Amino acid sequence: MVRLISDSELTASSVVANSTMNRGRGLGGVNSYTRELGFDPAAWLRERGGAEPGWLDLCSGEGRALVEAARVLPAGVELTGVDLVGPLVPPPGTAGRGGGRAEVRLVTAALADWVPERSYQLITCVHGLHYLGDQLGVIARAASWLTPDGRFAAHFDPESVRRPDGSGAARAVLAALRAAGFEYRSRRHLLLLDGGRPVALPFGYAGADPSAGPNWTGQPAVGSYYHPVVVRTRGRTTGARGGAEES
């Protein structure tokens, strides 16, 4: 029987606290957000404009991609990074606006407890969900933080989500995510959502397993365990199998 731990215990585990997966990744180049996501986040924001443009990067590491993006985005664009460890040394250009550059704000916090003060046009999580316990909870919350014309893009491993008895829940989870409007690109292991919205997934978080072992990246990752629940929305009942029926 796998011993599951809470998210508060998980943040102190060696797999999470010592994670280096995304710490040095920049905006462009070989080891970059552009390469991993398949699009340039700064260019994406420039093309779409918007009344209150902003980019929220979850599990942002050193925040290098945000700092580099600030050099090419105008003042008025807010770039926010959230990471459990945060930057070891604050990178230059994070003090605020200046010289026509976008504003960068780096926050050190656990995602399980953090809530933004605004909505964002772009929300990313590059190889960060691998180290979270309640991955589905973060995904659902991030969807509600998006603007109506926004995009959420995150690397996600469906095989990391399991039922309390240890059996895999990948098919049921992907079915529920697709029913909620998400797209999953298996080649990149990339989960996408266009357009902010409330999301209720039919899974209840049971705990995390920090000893799950490596995922497809070859790096140690966290196993997330869920039990099925019933979600009622607008007269319809949805279960963990991804189906729906009138109620």
C-alpha positions as a Markdown table, in Angstrom:
| # | Residue | x | y | z |
|---|---|---|---|---|
| 1 | Met | 0.0 | 0.0 | 0.0 |
| 2 | Val | 1.4 | 3.4 | -1.0 |
| 3 | Arg | 1.7 | 5.9 | 1.8 |
| 4 | Leu | 0.1 | 9.1 | 0.7 |
| 5 | Ile | 1.1 | 12.5 | 2.2 |
| 6 | Ser | -0.5 | 15.9 | 2.3 |
| 7 | Asp | 0.6 | 18.8 | 0.2 |
| 8 | Ser | 2.1 | 20.5 | 3.2 |
| 9 | Glu | 4.3 | 17.4 | 3.8 |
| 10 | Leu | 5.0 | 17.3 | 0.0 |
| 11 | Thr | 6.6 | 20.7 | -0.1 |
| 12 | Ala | 9.3 | 19.6 | 2.3 |
| 13 | Ser | 10.2 | 16.4 | 0.4 |
| 14 | Ser | 13.5 | 16.1 | -1.5 |
| 15 | Val | 11.8 | 15.5 | -4.8 |
| 16 | Val | 10.0 | 18.9 | -4.7 |
| 17 | Ala | 12.3 | 21.1 | -2.7 |
| 18 | Asn | 15.4 | 20.2 | -4.7 |
| 19 | Ser | 13.7 | 20.3 | -8.1 |
| 20 | Thr | 15.9 | 21.8 | -10.8 |
| 21 | Met | 13.7 | 20.9 | -13.8 |
| 22 | Asn | 12.7 | 24.5 | -14.8 |
| 23 | Arg | 15.1 | 26.7 | -12.8 |
| 24 | Gly | 17.4 | 27.9 | -15.6 |
| 25 | Arg | 15.1 | 27.8 | -18.6 |
| 26 | Gly | 14.9 | 31.0 | -20.7 |
| 27 | Leu | 12.4 | 32.4 | -23.1 |
| 28 | Gly | 14.1 | 31.4 | -26.4 |
| 29 | Gly | 16.8 | 29.0 | -27.6 |
| 30 | Val | 17.6 | 25.3 | -27.0 |
| 31 | Asn | 16.6 | 25.2 | -23.3 |
| 32 | Ser | 13.5 | 27.5 | -23.5 |
| 33 | Tyr | 9.9 | 28.0 | -23.0 |
| 34 | Thr | 9.4 | 28.6 | -26.7 |
| 35 | Arg | 10.9 | 25.1 | -27.5 |
| 36 | Glu | 8.9 | 23.3 | -24.7 |
| 37 | Leu | 5.6 | 25.0 | -25.4 |
| 38 | Gly | 5.8 | 25.2 | -29.1 |
| 39 | Phe | 5.1 | 28.9 | -29.2 |
| 40 | Asp | 6.8 | 32.1 | -28.0 |
| 41 | Pro | 4.9 | 33.4 | -24.9 |
| 42 | Ala | 6.1 | 37.0 | -25.5 |
| 43 | Ala | 5.2 | 37.0 | -29.2 |
| 44 | Trp | 1.8 | 35.4 | -28.3 |
| 45 | Leu | 1.0 | 38.3 | -25.9 |
| 46 | Arg | 2.2 | 40.9 | -28.4 |
| 47 | Glu | -0.1 | 39.5 | -31.2 |
| 48 | Arg | -3.2 | 39.5 | -29.0 |
| 49 | Gly | -2.9 | 42.8 | -27.2 |
| 50 | Gly | -5.8 | 43.1 | -24.8 |
| 51 | Ala | -7.0 | 45.6 | -22.2 |
| 52 | Glu | -5.0 | 44.1 | -19.3 |
| 53 | Pro | -2.3 | 41.9 | -20.8 |
| 54 | Gly | -0.4 | 39.7 | -18.4 |
| 55 | Trp | 1.5 | 36.4 | -18.1 |
| 56 | Leu | 1.4 | 34.2 | -15.0 |
| 57 | Asp | 4.1 | 31.5 | -14.9 |
| 58 | Leu | 3.5 | 28.8 | -12.3 |
| 59 | Cys | 6.6 | 27.0 | -11.0 |
| 60 | Ser | 8.7 | 29.7 | -12.6 |
| 61 | Gly | 12.1 | 28.7 | -11.1 |
| 62 | Glu | 14.6 | 31.6 | -11.4 |
| 63 | Gly | 12.1 | 33.6 | -13.5 |
| 64 | Arg | 14.5 | 34.0 | -16.4 |
| 65 | Ala | 11.9 | 33.6 | -19.1 |
| 66 | Leu | 9.8 | 36.3 | -17.6 |
| 67 | Val | 12.7 | 38.7 | -17.2 |
| 68 | Glu | 13.7 | 38.1 | -20.9 |
| 69 | Ala | 10.1 | 38.6 | -22.0 |
| 70 | Ala | 10.0 | 41.9 | -20.0 |
| 71 | Arg | 12.7 | 43.3 | -22.3 |
| 72 | Val | 10.5 | 42.9 | -25.4 |
| 73 | Leu | 7.1 | 43.7 | -23.9 |
| 74 | Pro | 5.9 | 47.2 | -23.2 |
| 75 | Ala | 5.1 | 48.8 | -19.9 |
| 76 | Gly | 1.6 | 47.9 | -18.8 |
| 77 | Val | 2.1 | 44.1 | -19.3 |
| 78 | Glu | 2.4 | 42.4 | -15.9 |
| 79 | Leu | 4.6 | 39.3 | -15.7 |
| 80 | Thr | 4.2 | 37.2 | -12.5 |
| 81 | Gly | 6.1 | 34.1 | -11.6 |
| 82 | Val | 5.2 | 31.8 | -8.7 |
| 83 | Asp | 7.6 | 29.2 | -7.3 |
| 84 | Leu | 7.9 | 27.2 | -4.1 |
| 85 | Val | 11.7 | 28.0 | -3.8 |
| 86 | Gly | 11.8 | 31.2 | -5.9 |
| 87 | Pro | 14.9 | 32.8 | -7.4 |
| 88 | Leu | 18.0 | 32.1 | -5.4 |
| 89 | Val | 19.3 | 35.6 | -6.4 |
| 90 | Pro | 16.7 | 38.1 | -7.7 |
| 91 | Pro | 17.4 | 38.5 | -11.4 |
| 92 | Pro | 18.0 | 42.0 | -12.7 |
| 93 | Gly | 14.9 | 43.9 | -14.0 |
| 94 | Thr | 12.4 | 42.5 | -11.4 |
| 95 | Ala | 12.0 | 45.7 | -9.3 |
| 96 | Gly | 9.2 | 47.0 | -11.5 |
| 97 | Arg | 8.6 | 49.2 | -14.5 |
| 98 | Gly | 11.3 | 51.2 | -16.0 |
| 99 | Gly | 12.6 | 52.2 | -19.4 |
| 100 | Gly | 9.4 | 51.2 | -21.1 |
| 101 | Arg | 9.7 | 47.5 | -20.0 |
| 102 | Ala | 7.0 | 45.3 | -18.7 |
| 103 | Glu | 6.8 | 44.7 | -15.0 |
| 104 | Val | 8.1 | 41.5 | -13.5 |
| 105 | Arg | 6.9 | 40.2 | -10.1 |
| 106 | Leu | 8.4 | 37.0 | -8.6 |
| 107 | Val | 6.5 | 35.4 | -5.8 |
| 108 | Thr | 7.8 | 32.7 | -3.5 |
| 109 | Ala | 4.8 | 30.6 | -2.4 |
| 110 | Ala | 3.2 | 27.1 | -2.5 |
| 111 | Leu | 0.6 | 26.9 | -5.3 |
| 112 | Ala | -1.8 | 25.1 | -3.0 |
| 113 | Asp | -2.2 | 28.2 | -1.0 |
| 114 | Trp | -1.6 | 31.0 | -3.5 |
| 115 | Val | -4.3 | 33.1 | -5.2 |
| 116 | Pro | -3.7 | 35.8 | -7.8 |
| 117 | Glu | -5.0 | 39.4 | -7.4 |
| 118 | Arg | -6.0 | 39.6 | -11.1 |
| 119 | Ser | -6.7 | 37.6 | -14.2 |
| 120 | Tyr | -4.1 | 36.8 | -16.8 |
| 121 | Gln | -4.1 | 36.5 | -20.6 |
| 122 | Leu | -1.5 | 33.7 | -20.5 |
| 123 | Ile | -0.9 | 31.1 | -17.8 |
| 124 | Thr | 1.9 | 28.6 | -18.2 |
| 125 | Cys | 3.4 | 25.8 | -16.1 |
| 126 | Val | 6.5 | 24.3 | -17.9 |
| 127 | His | 7.3 | 21.0 | -16.3 |
| 128 | Gly | 6.0 | 22.1 | -13.0 |
| 129 | Leu | 2.9 | 20.0 | -12.5 |
| 130 | His | 5.2 | 17.0 | -12.1 |
| 131 | Tyr | 6.1 | 18.2 | -8.6 |
| 132 | Leu | 2.6 | 19.1 | -7.3 |
| 133 | Gly | 0.3 | 16.9 | -5.3 |
| 134 | Asp | -3.1 | 18.2 | -6.3 |
| 135 | Gln | -2.4 | 18.7 | -10.0 |
| 136 | Leu | -6.0 | 18.6 | -11.1 |
| 137 | Gly | -6.9 | 21.2 | -8.4 |
| 138 | Val | -4.2 | 23.6 | -9.8 |
| 139 | Ile | -5.4 | 23.0 | -13.4 |
| 140 | Ala | -9.0 | 23.8 | -12.5 |
| 141 | Arg | -8.0 | 26.9 | -10.5 |
| 142 | Ala | -5.7 | 28.2 | -13.2 |
| 143 | Ala | -8.6 | 27.9 | -15.7 |
| 144 | Ser | -10.6 | 30.4 | -13.5 |
| 145 | Trp | -7.7 | 32.8 | -13.4 |
| 146 | Leu | -7.7 | 33.2 | -17.2 |
| 147 | Thr | -9.2 | 36.1 | -19.1 |
| 148 | Pro | -12.0 | 35.2 | -21.6 |
| 149 | Asp | -9.5 | 35.4 | -24.4 |
| 150 | Gly | -6.6 | 33.8 | -22.4 |
| 151 | Arg | -4.6 | 30.6 | -22.8 |
| 152 | Phe | -3.5 | 28.0 | -20.3 |
| 153 | Ala | -0.5 | 25.8 | -21.3 |
| 154 | Ala | 1.1 | 23.2 | -19.0 |
| 155 | His | 3.0 | 20.0 | -19.3 |
| 156 | Phe | 1.0 | 17.2 | -17.8 |
| 157 | Asp | 1.6 | 13.5 | -17.4 |
| 158 | Pro | -1.8 | 11.6 | -17.2 |
| 159 | Glu | 0.1 | 8.5 | -16.0 |
| 160 | Ser | 1.0 | 10.3 | -12.8 |
| 161 | Val | -2.7 | 10.4 | -11.8 |
| 162 | Arg | -3.9 | 7.3 | -10.0 |
| 163 | Arg | -6.8 | 6.0 | -7.9 |
| 164 | Pro | -6.4 | 5.2 | -4.2 |
| 165 | Asp | -6.1 | 1.5 | -5.0 |
| 166 | Gly | -3.0 | 2.3 | -7.2 |
| 167 | Ser | -4.7 | 1.7 | -10.5 |
| 168 | Gly | -4.2 | 4.3 | -13.3 |
| 169 | Ala | -6.8 | 7.0 | -13.9 |
| 170 | Ala | -5.3 | 8.5 | -17.0 |
| 171 | Arg | -8.2 | 7.7 | -19.4 |
| 172 | Ala | -10.8 | 9.0 | -17.0 |
| 173 | Val | -8.9 | 12.2 | -16.3 |
| 174 | Leu | -8.2 | 13.0 | -19.9 |
| 175 | Ala | -11.9 | 12.4 | -20.7 |
| 176 | Ala | -13.0 | 14.8 | -18.0 |
| 177 | Leu | -10.5 | 17.4 | -19.0 |
| 178 | Arg | -11.6 | 17.2 | -22.7 |
| 179 | Ala | -15.2 | 17.5 | -21.6 |
| 180 | Ala | -14.3 | 20.7 | -19.7 |
| 181 | Gly | -12.8 | 22.2 | -22.9 |
| 182 | Phe | -9.1 | 21.3 | -22.6 |
| 183 | Glu | -7.0 | 19.9 | -25.4 |
| 184 | Tyr | -4.2 | 17.4 | -24.7 |
| 185 | Arg | -1.3 | 17.1 | -27.2 |
| 186 | Ser | 0.3 | 13.8 | -26.3 |
| 187 | Arg | 3.5 | 14.3 | -28.4 |
| 188 | Arg | 4.5 | 17.3 | -26.2 |
| 189 | His | 2.6 | 16.1 | -23.1 |
| 190 | Leu | 1.0 | 19.5 | -23.3 |
| 191 | Leu | -2.4 | 20.5 | -21.8 |
| 192 | Leu | -4.1 | 23.6 | -23.4 |
| 193 | Leu | -7.2 | 25.6 | -22.6 |
| 194 | Asp | -8.3 | 28.7 | -24.6 |
| 195 | Gly | -10.7 | 30.9 | -22.7 |
| 196 | Gly | -11.0 | 31.3 | -19.0 |
| 197 | Arg | -13.9 | 29.5 | -17.3 |
| 198 | Pro | -14.9 | 27.8 | -14.1 |
| 199 | Val | -13.9 | 24.1 | -14.2 |
| 200 | Ala | -15.2 | 21.4 | -11.9 |
| 201 | Leu | -13.5 | 18.0 | -12.4 |
| 202 | Pro | -15.1 | 14.8 | -11.0 |
| 203 | Phe | -12.2 | 13.9 | -8.8 |
| 204 | Gly | -11.4 | 14.4 | -5.1 |
| 205 | Tyr | -7.8 | 14.7 | -4.1 |
| 206 | Ala | -6.6 | 11.9 | -1.8 |
| 207 | Gly | -2.9 | 12.7 | -1.4 |
| 208 | Ala | 0.5 | 12.5 | -3.0 |
| 209 | Asp | 3.3 | 9.9 | -3.4 |
| 210 | Pro | 6.7 | 11.6 | -3.7 |
| 211 | Ser | 8.4 | 8.2 | -4.3 |
| 212 | Ala | 6.6 | 7.6 | -7.6 |
| 213 | Gly | 9.8 | 7.6 | -9.5 |
| 214 | Pro | 10.8 | 9.1 | -12.9 |
| 215 | Asn | 8.2 | 10.2 | -15.5 |
| 216 | Trp | 8.7 | 10.5 | -19.2 |
| 217 | Thr | 11.3 | 13.3 | -18.7 |
| 218 | Gly | 13.6 | 10.9 | -16.8 |
| 219 | Gln | 13.4 | 13.0 | -13.7 |
| 220 | Pro | 11.8 | 12.0 | -10.3 |
| 221 | Ala | 8.2 | 13.1 | -10.2 |
| 222 | Val | 5.2 | 13.0 | -7.8 |
| 223 | Gly | 2.2 | 10.6 | -8.1 |
| 224 | Ser | -1.2 | 12.3 | -7.5 |
| 225 | Tyr | -4.1 | 10.2 | -6.1 |
| 226 | Tyr | -7.8 | 10.9 | -6.5 |
| 227 | His | -11.1 | 9.3 | -5.7 |
| 228 | Pro | -14.1 | 9.8 | -8.0 |
| 229 | Val | -16.8 | 12.3 | -7.0 |
| 230 | Val | -20.0 | 13.5 | -8.5 |
| 231 | Val | -20.1 | 17.0 | -9.9 |
| 232 | Arg | -23.5 | 18.7 | -10.5 |
| 233 | Thr | -23.5 | 21.7 | -13.0 |
| 234 | Arg | -26.7 | 23.2 | -14.5 |
| 235 | Gly | -28.9 | 20.2 | -13.9 |
| 236 | Arg | -26.3 | 17.6 | -15.2 |
| 237 | Thr | -24.5 | 15.1 | -13.1 |
| 238 | Thr | -20.9 | 14.2 | -14.2 |
| 239 | Gly | -18.9 | 11.3 | -12.8 |
| 240 | Ala | -15.2 | 10.4 | -13.0 |
| 241 | Arg | -15.8 | 8.3 | -16.1 |
| 242 | Gly | -16.3 | 11.5 | -18.0 |
| 243 | Gly | -19.9 | 10.8 | -18.9 |
| 244 | Ala | -22.9 | 13.0 | -18.1 |
| 245 | Glu | -26.6 | 12.4 | -17.6 |
| 246 | Glu | -29.6 | 14.6 | -16.8 |
| 247 | Ser | -30.5 | 14.8 | -13.1 |
